[in-house]
Amino acid sequence: MPPLPNACKGYLDLEHMAALSSRGVFWVTRAKENLAYEVLEQRARPKGGKILKDQEIVLKYYTPRKAYSEKLRLVVALVEVDGQEREMTFLTNHFSWSAQSVADLYRCRWNIEVFFKTLKQTLQIADFLGYSANAVRWQIWIALLSELLLRFIAWRSQWSSAFVRLLTIVRAALWRRWQILDLLACYGTARNAFRIRPQPEQAYFAGF
């Protein structure tokens, strides 16, 4: 399980959450540290567990309450991060799940976030070539297909080094007509040195 962040770095789009709720979509997200709210009801929670609070709340002040006027559920739980338990606060619009399920669902959601972060870092899709919905969709699909193909190549070649190293070699090899499995067999371990010059078309592999 990848570590969770120490602080909520994103932002809480209350209007978007309200739109999801109006469509019958249930969601779980982290609460901002400075979130202002009023407690409507204290919900029962297991004694001696990792759930510290389970409350039904309503947002305070004009702008937040206007953006999301319905009541919310706030769950404070102890979550293991880097081997240590830390307190985290979650918001959800579902009132039937157990408080522990709310915390566990966020962990599952965070795995998806880590996956997309990996895609952006390894396949460099932090910037989009187009900004229409179709252009963004196609670029993400191409990245997903590229990731799947590279994972298959890694499995097929019994790749034992870092995935980024595999990506670097494949990216350089695209400019030449080489047998990719033979190339990876020679350059799949840290003991075999290879040089990648600044431009991919200038890549040099000894013996190829």
C-alpha atoms as a printed R data frame, in Angstrom:
    type eleno elety resid chain resno       x       y       z
1   ATOM     1    CA   MET     A     1   0.000   0.000   0.000
2   ATOM     2    CA   PRO     A     2   1.580   3.347  -0.991
3   ATOM     3    CA   PRO     A     3   1.889   5.991   1.726
4   ATOM     4    CA   LEU     A     4  -0.798   8.613   2.108
5   ATOM     5    CA   PRO     A     5   0.165  12.313   2.080
6   ATOM     6    CA   ASN     A     6   0.690  14.156   5.341
7   ATOM     7    CA   ALA     A     7  -1.546  17.026   4.305
8   ATOM     8    CA   CYS     A     8  -4.389  17.526   1.887
9   ATOM     9    CA   LYS     A     9  -2.733  19.261  -1.059
10  ATOM    10    CA   GLY     A    10  -5.813  19.407  -3.253
11  ATOM    11    CA   TYR     A    11  -8.808  21.654  -3.002
12  ATOM    12    CA   LEU     A    12 -12.382  20.849  -2.104
13  ATOM    13    CA   ASP     A    13 -14.706  21.710  -4.982
14  ATOM    14    CA   LEU     A    14 -17.995  21.999  -3.118
15  ATOM    15    CA   GLU     A    15 -20.025  22.861  -6.205
16  ATOM    16    CA   HIS     A    16 -18.749  19.741  -7.940
17  ATOM    17    CA   MET     A    17 -19.555  17.636  -4.869
18  ATOM    18    CA   ALA     A    18 -23.069  19.093  -4.806
19  ATOM    19    CA   ALA     A    19 -23.521  18.235  -8.480
20  ATOM    20    CA   LEU     A    20 -22.431  14.646  -7.802
21  ATOM    21    CA   SER     A    21 -24.832  14.367  -4.878
22  ATOM    22    CA   SER     A    22 -27.726  15.676  -6.979
23  ATOM    23    CA   ARG     A    23 -27.056  12.848  -9.453
24  ATOM    24    CA   GLY     A    24 -27.069  10.221  -6.709
25  ATOM    25    CA   VAL     A    25 -23.302   9.721  -6.739
26  ATOM    26    CA   PHE     A    26 -21.630   8.843  -3.431
27  ATOM    27    CA   TRP     A    27 -18.124  10.141  -2.751
28  ATOM    28    CA   VAL     A    28 -15.369  10.290  -0.122
29  ATOM    29    CA   THR     A    29 -12.700  12.991   0.053
30  ATOM    30    CA   ARG     A    30 -10.272  14.632   2.472
31  ATOM    31    CA   ALA     A    31 -11.444  17.659   4.401
32  ATOM    32    CA   LYS     A    32  -9.499  20.923   4.358
33  ATOM    33    CA   GLU     A    33  -7.717  21.748   7.584
34  ATOM    34    CA   ASN     A    34  -9.516  25.091   7.937
35  ATOM    35    CA   LEU     A    35 -12.975  23.739   7.088
36  ATOM    36    CA   ALA     A    36 -15.625  25.618   9.107
37  ATOM    37    CA   TYR     A    37 -18.719  23.644  10.068
38  ATOM    38    CA   GLU     A    38 -21.412  23.125  12.664
39  ATOM    39    CA   VAL     A    39 -22.032  19.735  14.234
40  ATOM    40    CA   LEU     A    40 -25.625  18.572  13.887
41  ATOM    41    CA   GLU     A    41 -25.317  15.116  15.397
42  ATOM    42    CA   GLN     A    42 -22.707  12.885  17.014
43  ATOM    43    CA   ARG     A    43 -22.915   9.379  15.571
44  ATOM    44    CA   ALA     A    44 -22.086   6.248  17.525
45  ATOM    45    CA   ARG     A    45 -18.597   4.866  16.912
46  ATOM    46    CA   PRO     A    46 -16.741   1.728  18.036
47  ATOM    47    CA   LYS     A    47 -14.938   2.141  21.333
48  ATOM    48    CA   GLY     A    48 -11.206   1.640  21.355
49  ATOM    49    CA   GLY     A    49 -10.972   1.573  17.576
50  ATOM    50    CA   LYS     A    50  -9.280   3.866  15.070
51  ATOM    51    CA   ILE     A    51 -12.358   6.019  14.500
52  ATOM    52    CA   LEU     A    52 -12.040   9.188  16.564
53  ATOM    53    CA   LYS     A    53 -15.124  11.096  15.347
54  ATOM    54    CA   ASP     A    54 -18.227  10.337  13.321
55  ATOM    55    CA   GLN     A    55 -20.436  13.410  12.919
56  ATOM    56    CA   GLU     A    56 -23.165  14.847  10.762
57  ATOM    57    CA   ILE     A    57 -22.327  18.450   9.943
58  ATOM    58    CA   VAL     A    58 -23.381  21.456   7.899
59  ATOM    59    CA   LEU     A    59 -20.931  23.965   6.470
60  ATOM    60    CA   LYS     A    60 -20.693  27.433   7.979
61  ATOM    61    CA   TYR     A    61 -20.574  30.875   6.388
62  ATOM    62    CA   TYR     A    62 -22.310  32.070   3.274
63  ATOM    63    CA   THR     A    63 -20.085  30.905   0.408
64  ATOM    64    CA   PRO     A    64 -19.454  27.280   1.535
65  ATOM    65    CA   ARG     A    65 -23.067  26.815   2.606
66  ATOM    66    CA   LYS     A    66 -24.293  28.233  -0.693
67  ATOM    67    CA   ALA     A    67 -21.989  25.877  -2.628
68  ATOM    68    CA   TYR     A    68 -23.095  22.835  -0.595
69  ATOM    69    CA   SER     A    69 -26.245  23.413   1.440
70  ATOM    70    CA   GLU     A    70 -26.980  19.782   2.377
71  ATOM    71    CA   LYS     A    71 -25.596  18.097   5.474
72  ATOM    72    CA   LEU     A    72 -22.378  16.099   5.262
73  ATOM    73    CA   ARG     A    73 -20.766  13.330   7.229
74  ATOM    74    CA   LEU     A    74 -17.371  13.972   8.808
75  ATOM    75    CA   VAL     A    75 -15.189  11.057   9.908
76  ATOM    76    CA   VAL     A    76 -11.902  11.456  11.781
77  ATOM    77    CA   ALA     A    77  -9.782   8.296  11.784
78  ATOM    78    CA   LEU     A    78  -6.281   7.100  12.559
79  ATOM    79    CA   VAL     A    79  -4.631   5.997   9.317
80  ATOM    80    CA   GLU     A    80  -1.260   4.262   9.017
81  ATOM    81    CA   VAL     A    81   1.255   6.354   7.077
82  ATOM    82    CA   ASP     A    82   4.868   5.213   6.720
83  ATOM    83    CA   GLY     A    83   4.389   2.779   9.590
84  ATOM    84    CA   GLN     A    84   2.885   5.408  11.896
85  ATOM    85    CA   GLU     A    85  -0.751   6.175  12.648
86  ATOM    86    CA   ARG     A    86  -1.837   9.722  11.836
87  ATOM    87    CA   GLU     A    87  -5.112  11.507  12.223
88  ATOM    88    CA   MET     A    88  -7.010  12.255   9.017
89  ATOM    89    CA   THR     A    89 -10.394  13.848   8.406
90  ATOM    90    CA   PHE     A    90 -12.750  12.671   5.688
91  ATOM    91    CA   LEU     A    91 -15.981  13.993   4.214
92  ATOM    92    CA   THR     A    92 -18.689  11.937   2.548
93  ATOM    93    CA   ASN     A    93 -22.319  12.246   1.515
94  ATOM    94    CA   HIS     A    94 -23.077   8.634   2.454
95  ATOM    95    CA   PHE     A    95 -24.611   8.079   5.882
96  ATOM    96    CA   SER     A    96 -25.048   4.290   5.883
97  ATOM    97    CA   TRP     A    97 -21.476   3.083   5.471
98  ATOM    98    CA   SER     A    98 -19.487   2.271   8.573
99  ATOM    99    CA   ALA     A    99 -16.949   4.904   9.560
100 ATOM   100    CA   GLN     A   100 -14.118   2.439   8.938
101 ATOM   101    CA   SER     A   101 -15.417   1.820   5.403
102 ATOM   102    CA   VAL     A   102 -15.236   5.556   4.732
103 ATOM   103    CA   ALA     A   103 -11.535   5.605   5.692
104 ATOM   104    CA   ASP     A   104 -10.817   2.404   3.719
105 ATOM   105    CA   LEU     A   105 -12.534   3.767   0.606
106 ATOM   106    CA   TYR     A   106 -10.266   6.777   0.611
107 ATOM   107    CA   ARG     A   107  -7.219   4.504   0.712
108 ATOM   108    CA   CYS     A   108  -8.549   2.755  -2.396
109 ATOM   109    CA   ARG     A   109  -9.100   6.149  -4.039
110 ATOM   110    CA   TRP     A   110  -5.554   7.186  -3.196
111 ATOM   111    CA   ASN     A   111  -4.168   4.150  -5.043
112 ATOM   112    CA   ILE     A   112  -5.827   5.508  -8.185
113 ATOM   113    CA   GLU     A   113  -4.264   8.934  -7.559
114 ATOM   114    CA   VAL     A   114  -0.818   7.339  -7.211
115 ATOM   115    CA   PHE     A   115  -1.361   5.446 -10.476
116 ATOM   116    CA   PHE     A   116  -2.165   8.629 -12.401
117 ATOM   117    CA   LYS     A   117   0.776  10.401 -10.768
118 ATOM   118    CA   THR     A   118   3.005   7.582 -12.061
119 ATOM   119    CA   LEU     A   119   1.534   8.001 -15.526
120 ATOM   120    CA   LYS     A   120   2.276  11.723 -15.510
121 ATOM   121    CA   GLN     A   121   5.849  11.241 -14.321
122 ATOM   122    CA   THR     A   122   6.902   8.285 -16.475
123 ATOM   123    CA   LEU     A   123   4.920   9.000 -19.648
124 ATOM   124    CA   GLN     A   124   5.081  12.796 -19.358
125 ATOM   125    CA   ILE     A   125   1.415  13.698 -19.746
126 ATOM   126    CA   ALA     A   126   1.538  16.556 -17.272
127 ATOM   127    CA   ASP     A   127   0.882  18.874 -20.214
128 ATOM   128    CA   PHE     A   128  -1.780  18.189 -22.807
129 ATOM   129    CA   LEU     A   129  -1.290  18.659 -26.540
130 ATOM   130    CA   GLY     A   130  -4.926  19.727 -26.899
131 ATOM   131    CA   TYR     A   131  -7.495  21.042 -24.471
132 ATOM   132    CA   SER     A   132 -10.769  19.814 -25.900
133 ATOM   133    CA   ALA     A   133 -12.459  16.915 -24.129
134 ATOM   134    CA   ASN     A   134 -11.699  14.611 -27.037
135 ATOM   135    CA   ALA     A   135  -8.010  15.610 -27.199
136 ATOM   136    CA   VAL     A   136  -7.501  15.049 -23.467
137 ATOM   137    CA   ARG     A   137  -9.347  11.744 -23.629
138 ATOM   138    CA   TRP     A   138  -7.234  10.490 -26.518
139 ATOM   139    CA   GLN     A   139  -3.954  11.489 -24.861
140 ATOM   140    CA   ILE     A   140  -4.885   9.698 -21.633
141 ATOM   141    CA   TRP     A   141  -5.987   6.586 -23.544
142 ATOM   142    CA   ILE     A   142  -2.704   6.551 -25.475
143 ATOM   143    CA   ALA     A   143  -0.780   6.867 -22.192
144 ATOM   144    CA   LEU     A   144  -2.743   3.985 -20.667
145 ATOM   145    CA   LEU     A   145  -2.144   1.795 -23.717
146 ATOM   146    CA   SER     A   146   1.567   2.689 -23.699
147 ATOM   147    CA   GLU     A   147   1.790   1.796 -20.023
148 ATOM   148    CA   LEU     A   148   0.071  -1.543 -20.657
149 ATOM   149    CA   LEU     A   149   2.350  -2.337 -23.602
150 ATOM   150    CA   LEU     A   150   5.484  -1.492 -21.620
151 ATOM   151    CA   ARG     A   151   4.319  -3.615 -18.688
152 ATOM   152    CA   PHE     A   152   3.799  -6.511 -21.097
153 ATOM   153    CA   ILE     A   153   7.283  -6.012 -22.557
154 ATOM   154    CA   ALA     A   154   8.711  -5.990 -19.026
155 ATOM   155    CA   TRP     A   155   6.913  -9.253 -18.226
156 ATOM   156    CA   ARG     A   156   7.816 -10.882 -21.559
157 ATOM   157    CA   SER     A   157  11.514  -9.985 -21.215
158 ATOM   158    CA   GLN     A   158  11.625 -10.799 -17.476
159 ATOM   159    CA   TRP     A   159  12.794  -7.249 -16.838
160 ATOM   160    CA   SER     A   160  14.489  -6.908 -13.452
161 ATOM   161    CA   SER     A   161  15.538  -3.251 -13.408
162 ATOM   162    CA   ALA     A   162  13.548  -0.081 -12.770
163 ATOM   163    CA   PHE     A   163  10.551   0.632 -14.978
164 ATOM   164    CA   VAL     A   164  11.911   4.105 -15.797
165 ATOM   165    CA   ARG     A   165  15.064   2.479 -17.171
166 ATOM   166    CA   LEU     A   166  12.926   0.288 -19.426
167 ATOM   167    CA   LEU     A   167  11.036   3.352 -20.630
168 ATOM   168    CA   THR     A   168  14.294   5.166 -21.441
169 ATOM   169    CA   ILE     A   169  15.652   2.265 -23.487
170 ATOM   170    CA   VAL     A   170  12.409   1.685 -25.388
171 ATOM   171    CA   ARG     A   171  12.034   5.391 -26.124
172 ATOM   172    CA   ALA     A   172  15.554   5.493 -27.583
173 ATOM   173    CA   ALA     A   173  15.150   2.210 -29.451
174 ATOM   174    CA   LEU     A   174  12.128   3.525 -31.335
175 ATOM   175    CA   TRP     A   175  14.505   5.468 -33.593
176 ATOM   176    CA   ARG     A   176  16.327   2.326 -34.769
177 ATOM   177    CA   ARG     A   177  15.245  -1.077 -36.093
178 ATOM   178    CA   TRP     A   178  16.287  -3.366 -33.238
179 ATOM   179    CA   GLN     A   179  14.907  -6.523 -31.688
180 ATOM   180    CA   ILE     A   180  13.573  -5.069 -28.452
181 ATOM   181    CA   LEU     A   181  13.743  -8.307 -26.433
182 ATOM   182    CA   ASP     A   182  17.387  -8.872 -27.435
183 ATOM   183    CA   LEU     A   183  18.192  -5.281 -26.539
184 ATOM   184    CA   LEU     A   184  16.557  -5.565 -23.117
185 ATOM   185    CA   ALA     A   185  18.318  -8.860 -22.461
186 ATOM   186    CA   CYS     A   186  21.659  -7.042 -22.745
187 ATOM   187    CA   TYR     A   187  20.699  -3.852 -20.911
188 ATOM   188    CA   GLY     A   188  18.301  -5.125 -18.276
189 ATOM   189    CA   THR     A   189  20.649  -4.992 -15.288
190 ATOM   190    CA   ALA     A   190  22.616  -2.219 -13.641
191 ATOM   191    CA   ARG     A   191  25.895  -4.034 -14.412
192 ATOM   192    CA   ASN     A   192  25.498  -3.452 -18.143
193 ATOM   193    CA   ALA     A   193  26.322   0.171 -18.899
194 ATOM   194    CA   PHE     A   194  24.599   2.031 -21.681
195 ATOM   195    CA   ARG     A   195  24.668   5.621 -22.830
196 ATOM   196    CA   ILE     A   196  21.727   7.746 -23.894
197 ATOM   197    CA   ARG     A   197  22.869  10.959 -25.545
198 ATOM   198    CA   PRO     A   198  20.736  14.137 -25.210
199 ATOM   199    CA   GLN     A   199  18.609  13.363 -28.300
200 ATOM   200    CA   PRO     A   200  16.834   9.975 -28.607
201 ATOM   201    CA   GLU     A   201  17.862   9.660 -32.273
202 ATOM   202    CA   GLN     A   202  21.505   9.830 -31.095
203 ATOM   203    CA   ALA     A   203  21.129   6.927 -28.694
204 ATOM   204    CA   TYR     A   204  24.128   4.605 -28.571
205 ATOM   205    CA   PHE     A   205  24.033   0.995 -27.371
206 ATOM   206    CA   ALA     A   206  27.301  -0.889 -27.372
207 ATOM   207    CA   GLY     A   207  27.076  -4.073 -29.440
208 ATOM   208    CA   PHE     A   208  23.987  -2.976 -31.412
